[in-house]
Amino acid sequence: MGNTISVTEIKVFPFEECLSLGHLRGIATVVINGAVRIRGIRILEDVGGLFIGFPADPFYKGEDSRYVVECVTEDAKKVIKDAVLEQYRAAIG
């Protein structure tokens, strides 16, 4: 079994910019290796540019955030981030 991942399906839902959304620019759903679907990936923007945020656990009551999905390796996170941001940029023109 290999350790490589690939995004085999992606849907991006860009939002119209407005003050009430803050840094949020859209939401994405990705399928990894045709086997695992991740919904609710946030597309965000700040002074450093675009980045993604994985879905947070809505029931976690700690002071920090706990994510429902986390990438164990930086390579996996980069593959997902690059695919989501590429699709987002294409969607907004």
Residue pairs with C-beta under 8 A, 6 or more apart in sequence:
3 73
5 32
5 33
5 76
5 79
5 80
6 32
6 33
6 79
7 30
7 31
7 32
7 79
7 80
7 83
7 84
8 31
8 32
8 33
8 34
9 30
9 31
9 34
10 28
10 29
10 30
10 31
10 83
10 84
10 87
11 28
11 29
11 30
12 26
12 27
12 28
12 43
12 84
12 87
12 88
12 91
13 26
13 27
13 28
14 25
14 26
14 43
14 88
14 91
14 92
15 21
15 24
15 25
15 26
15 27
17 25
23 44
23 45
23 46
24 42
24 43
24 44
25 43
25 44
25 45
25 50
25 88
26 42
26 43
26 88
26 91
27 40
27 41
27 42
27 43
28 41
28 42
28 43
28 52
28 84
28 87
28 88
29 37
29 38
29 39
29 40
29 41
30 37
30 38
30 41
30 80
30 83
30 84
31 37
31 38
32 38
32 80
38 54
38 55
38 69
38 80
39 55
40 54
40 55
40 68
41 52
41 53
41 54
41 55
41 80
41 84
42 52
42 53
42 54
42 55
43 50
43 52
43 84
43 85
43 88
44 50
44 51
44 52
44 53
45 51
50 85
50 88
51 81
52 80
52 81
52 84
52 85
54 67
54 68
54 69
54 70
54 71
55 67
55 68
55 69
56 65
56 66
56 67
56 68
57 65
57 66
57 67
57 68
60 66
71 77
71 80
